[in-house]
Amino acid sequence: MSNFDPNAILRGAQLTVVGALRALQNPGLFKYEHYRQAAIAVCAGILIRFLIALPIFALKATLWALSFAVDFEKATWDDKLVGGLDFIAISVLQVPFFLMSLMRYITPTLDHMFMDSLQWVDQTYREKHKSEDRRTLRPMYYPNLRMYSTHGDTSKRRAPKDAALAFLLRFGRRAAISLVIYILSYLPLVGRFVLPAASFYALNKALGSLPASMIFGSGIFLPRKYLVVFLQSYFSSRSLMRELLEPYFSRIRFNKEQKRRWFRDREGLLFGFGVGFYIFLKIPLLGVLIYGIAEASTAYLITKITDPPPLPTDSDQFAESQTRWTNKHEFLRLPLANLDAHHVDSDKMQKLSFEEPLRQGKQFS
């Protein structure tokens, strides 16, 4: 089964909705503290829109002042300039998404929301199966995961400002590449091939040569705007997933190669989950609030695509064991109505190489 097959993408999109509904059922999200954070999030959304609109407004004011000396009645370049800058800010440079992601490095609210939601997932699991033999149930996620340091090995601790700087450099590099590609697409003769070629390069490894070639061929005839939105949706959904999973990876320490294999084995489902929330994040003003719901939903996602973590003292081989998604085929074959059903073939489950292996129970509730 391909890691990027349509069934995995569809299941990821389904988990977007199911995870959001589960997160909203958590009464802990409606505590006073979270009400306050929600209000702050909405205010932040308004501020983000204002920051994006400010240079556009300044340009409009300048053009309005020039209109007393220059006749713009028959000109169209001024409208195209304003519209083009707005499109570049939102769709090319992804400024709203950048500012929402940057909030993680300013306040620990998102990390707390992830852990609170993970505790809620465990509580609802126990409540649902309270009449069953506890020995047949899966271990809990929250009790052990909360014992992990968010900085991992203290000898390799990275200061928050260093993590924020790394994020800024990572986003700046991606924004610069996007802007260069967008500018090159206006070159005469070869410009029409720039965005389709970028699409082929981005999707060749994930989808294979044939689907990527089909996208390249159709991209030559599509308007530039649609190709930019398509490419940025793909890359932004991947970036969104990496940011949403940061509370998990900040505790369970993977090296670079292990993390690459972890994402590779789950990329189809993660793309479906990420692009679903990315679409909701584009709702004006409420985007920051939805970002918080996405973080809470990621706690539910983790219980579907990973094994419960062991105690920190027994975690030496845990990261390596998680690079392969052992129950992938079983989970992707489940009907939507039975996502919480017990559907595990224990003979196919890979044994974890711990001194005390984790119990295999109902994995999907």
C-alpha positions in Angstrom: 0.0 0.0 0.0 1.3 3.4 -1.0 1.9 5.8 1.9 0.1 8.5 -0.1 -2.8 6.5 -1.4 -6.3 8.1 -1.6 -7.7 5.9 1.2 -5.1 7.3 3.6 -5.7 10.9 2.6 -9.5 10.4 3.0 -9.0 8.8 6.4 -6.9 11.8 7.5 -9.6 14.2 6.3 -12.2 12.2 8.3 -10.0 12.4 11.4 -10.0 16.2 10.9 -13.8 16.2 11.6 -13.9 13.4 14.2 -10.9 14.8 16.1 -12.4 18.3 16.1 -15.7 17.0 17.5 -13.9 14.9 20.1 -11.9 18.0 21.2 -15.0 20.2 21.5 -16.6 17.6 23.7 -13.9 18.1 26.3 -15.3 20.3 29.1 -11.8 21.2 30.0 -11.5 23.4 26.9 -14.3 25.6 28.3 -12.6 26.5 31.5 -12.1 30.2 32.3 -8.4 30.0 31.3 -9.3 28.6 27.9 -12.1 31.2 27.4 -9.6 33.9 28.0 -7.2 32.2 25.6 -10.0 31.9 23.0 -10.7 35.6 23.4 -7.0 36.4 23.0 -6.9 34.1 19.9 -9.8 36.0 18.2 -8.1 39.3 19.0 -4.9 37.9 17.6 -6.8 36.9 14.5 -8.0 40.5 14.1 -4.4 41.8 14.7 -3.0 39.5 12.1 -5.6 40.7 9.5 -4.7 44.3 10.4 -1.0 43.7 10.0 -1.5 42.1 6.6 -3.8 44.9 5.5 -1.7 47.7 6.8 0.8 47.9 3.9 -2.0 47.4 1.4 -3.9 50.2 3.1 -0.8 52.4 3.0 -0.4 51.7 -0.8 -4.1 52.5 -1.4 -3.7 55.8 0.5 -0.6 56.7 -1.6 -2.5 55.9 -4.8 -5.4 58.0 -3.6 -3.1 60.9 -2.9 -1.5 60.5 -6.3 -4.9 60.4 -8.0 -5.2 64.2 -7.5 -2.2 64.6 -9.8 -2.5 61.5 -12.0 -5.7 60.3 -13.7 -6.3 56.6 -12.7 -9.8 56.4 -14.2 -8.7 54.5 -17.3 -5.7 52.7 -15.7 -6.0 49.1 -14.4 -2.4 48.6 -13.1 -3.2 50.2 -9.7 -6.0 47.6 -9.0 -3.8 44.8 -10.2 -0.9 46.0 -8.0 -3.1 46.1 -4.8 -4.7 42.7 -5.6 -1.3 41.2 -6.4 0.3 42.3 -3.1 -2.7 40.9 -1.2 -2.4 37.6 -3.0 1.4 37.4 -2.4 1.0 38.2 1.3 -1.7 35.6 1.9 -1.1 32.8 -0.6 2.6 33.1 -1.6 4.3 34.2 1.7 1.6 32.7 3.9 1.8 35.5 6.4 -1.3 34.6 8.4 -0.1 31.0 8.8 3.3 32.2 9.8 2.0 34.5 12.6 -0.3 31.7 14.0 2.6 29.2 14.1 4.8 31.8 15.8 2.4 31.9 18.7 3.7 28.5 19.8 7.1 30.0 20.7 5.5 32.9 22.6 3.1 31.1 24.9 2.8 27.5 26.1 -1.0 27.4 25.7 -0.9 25.1 22.6 1.3 22.6 24.4 -1.0 22.6 27.4 -4.0 22.2 25.2 -2.5 19.2 23.5 -1.7 17.5 26.9 -5.2 18.4 28.3 -6.8 16.9 25.3 -4.7 13.8 25.5 -5.8 13.3 29.1 -9.4 13.7 27.9 -8.9 11.0 25.2 -7.7 8.6 27.8 -10.6 9.4 30.2 -13.2 8.8 27.5 -11.5 5.6 26.5 -11.6 4.3 30.1 -15.2 5.4 30.4 -16.2 3.7 27.2 -14.7 0.4 28.2 -15.3 0.5 32.0 -17.4 -2.7 31.9 -14.6 -4.7 30.2 -11.6 -6.5 31.5 -8.9 -3.9 32.1 -6.2 -6.4 31.1 -7.6 -6.3 27.5 -7.4 -2.5 27.2 -4.5 -0.5 25.8 -2.2 1.4 28.2 -2.9 5.1 28.6 -1.0 7.8 26.7 -1.2 10.8 29.1 0.3 9.5 32.4 3.6 8.4 30.9 3.9 11.2 28.3 3.5 13.9 30.9 6.6 12.6 32.7 8.8 13.3 29.7 10.7 16.6 29.6 9.7 18.9 26.8 13.4 19.5 26.2 14.4 15.9 26.0 18.0 15.3 27.0 18.9 18.3 29.2 22.5 18.2 28.0 21.2 19.1 24.5 18.5 21.6 25.7 17.7 24.3 23.2 16.6 27.6 24.6 13.1 28.8 23.6 14.6 31.8 21.7 16.8 29.4 19.8 13.8 27.3 18.8 12.0 30.4 17.7 15.0 31.5 15.7 15.2 28.1 14.0 11.5 28.4 13.2 12.0 31.9 11.7 14.9 30.7 9.6 12.9 27.7 8.4 9.9 29.8 7.5 12.0 32.6 5.9 13.8 30.1 3.7 10.5 28.6 2.6 8.9 32.0 2.0 12.0 33.2 0.0 11.8 30.1 -2.3 8.1 30.6 -2.8 8.6 34.2 -3.7 11.4 33.4 -6.2 9.4 30.7 -7.9 6.4 33.1 -8.1 8.6 35.8 -9.7 10.2 33.4 -12.1 6.8 32.3 -13.3 6.5 35.7 -15.0 9.5 35.2 -17.2 8.8 35.2 -20.9 8.6 31.9 -22.7 9.8 29.7 -19.8 7.8 31.3 -17.1 4.7 29.1 -17.8 6.7 26.0 -17.0 8.1 27.2 -13.7 5.1 26.4 -11.4 4.3 23.1 -13.1 7.9 22.0 -12.8 7.9 23.0 -9.1 4.7 20.9 -8.7 6.4 17.9 -10.3 9.5 18.2 -8.1 7.4 18.5 -4.9 5.1 15.6 -5.7 7.3 13.1 -7.5 8.6 11.4 -4.4 5.2 11.3 -2.7 3.0 10.4 -5.6 5.3 8.8 -8.1 6.3 9.9 -11.6 3.0 9.2 -13.4 0.7 11.3 -11.2 3.3 14.0 -10.8 3.7 14.1 -14.6 -0.1 14.4 -15.0 -0.1 17.4 -12.6 2.8 18.9 -14.6 0.9 18.5 -17.9 -2.3 20.0 -16.6 -0.5 22.7 -14.7 0.8 24.2 -18.0 -2.8 25.2 -18.9 -4.1 26.2 -15.5 -4.0 29.9 -14.4 -1.0 30.8 -12.2 -3.2 31.6 -9.2 -4.6 28.1 -9.0 -1.2 26.5 -9.1 0.1 28.8 -6.4 -2.8 27.9 -4.1 -2.3 24.2 -4.9 1.4 24.2 -4.1 1.0 26.3 -1.0 -1.8 24.1 0.3 0.4 21.1 -0.1 3.5 22.6 1.6 1.5 24.5 4.3 -0.4 21.4 5.3 2.9 19.5 5.8 4.3 22.4 7.8 1.1 22.6 9.8 1.3 18.9 10.8 4.9 19.4 11.9 3.9 22.3 14.1 0.8 20.5 15.5 2.9 17.4 16.4 5.6 19.5 18.1 4.2 18.7 21.7 4.7 15.0 20.9 8.1 15.3 19.3 9.4 17.7 22.0 8.9 14.8 24.5 9.6 11.7 22.4 13.0 12.4 21.0 13.6 11.2 17.4 16.7 11.9 15.5 16.5 13.4 12.0 16.4 10.1 10.2 13.9 8.5 12.5 11.6 11.5 12.2 11.9 11.4 8.4 10.8 7.7 8.4 8.0 8.4 10.9 6.5 11.1 8.7 7.1 9.1 5.5 5.1 6.0 6.7 2.1 8.2 7.6 2.4 11.0 5.0 -0.9 10.3 3.3 -3.0 10.4 6.4 -1.1 13.4 7.8 -1.7 15.2 4.6 -5.4 14.6 4.7 -5.6 15.7 8.4 -3.4 18.7 7.8 -5.0 20.0 4.6 -8.5 19.7 6.3 -7.5 22.0 9.1 -5.5 24.3 6.7 -8.7 25.0 4.8 -10.5 25.9 8.1 -7.5 28.1 9.2 -8.2 30.4 6.2 -11.5 31.5 7.8 -11.0 35.2 8.5 -10.5 36.2 12.2 -11.3 32.7 13.5 -8.2 31.1 12.1 -6.2 31.4 15.3 -9.0 29.9 17.3 -9.3 26.9 14.9 -5.5 26.5 15.2 -6.1 25.7 18.9 -8.8 23.2 18.0 -6.4 21.6 15.5 -3.8 21.2 18.3 -6.4 19.6 20.6 -7.5 17.3 17.8 -3.9 16.2 17.2 -4.0 14.5 20.6 -6.8 12.3 19.3 -4.8 11.6 16.1 -1.7 10.5 18.1 -3.7 7.7 19.8 -4.5 6.3 16.3 -1.1 6.4 14.7 1.4 5.7 17.5 1.7 3.3 20.4 1.3 4.4 24.1 4.7 5.6 25.3 6.5 3.7 28.0 8.0 5.2 31.1 10.9 7.6 30.3 13.4 5.2 31.9 12.3 2.5 29.4 12.2 4.7 26.3 15.6 4.0 24.7 14.2 2.1 21.8 10.7 3.6 21.7 11.4 6.2 19.0 12.9 3.6 16.6 10.0 1.3 17.1 7.5 4.1 16.1 9.1 4.8 12.7 6.9 2.1 11.3 3.1 2.5 11.7 2.4 -1.1 12.7 -1.4 -1.0 12.6 -1.8 1.1 9.4 -3.5 -1.5 7.3 -6.0 -2.4 10.0 -6.9 1.2 10.8 -7.3 2.3 7.2 -9.7 -0.6 6.5 -12.0 0.4 9.4 -15.4 1.9 8.4 -15.8 5.5 9.4 -18.6 4.5 11.9 -16.2 2.0 13.6 -13.1 4.1 14.1 -13.3 3.3 17.8 -13.8 -0.4 17.3 -11.4 -3.1 18.4 -9.8 -4.2 15.1 -6.3 -5.4 15.7 -4.7 -8.5 14.4 -2.2 -9.2 17.1 -0.2 -11.6 15.0 0.7 -8.7 12.7 1.6 -6.3 15.4 5.3 -5.7 15.6 6.7 -6.5 19.1 8.4 -3.6 20.7 11.9 -4.1 21.9 11.5 -2.9 25.5 12.4 -4.8 28.6 8.7 -4.8 29.4 6.7 -4.8 26.1 3.6 -2.7 26.0 0.3 -4.6 26.3 -1.7 -4.8 23.0 -5.3 -4.0 23.6 -8.0 -2.0 21.9 -6.0 0.3 19.9 -8.5 2.5 18.1 -10.9 3.7 20.8 
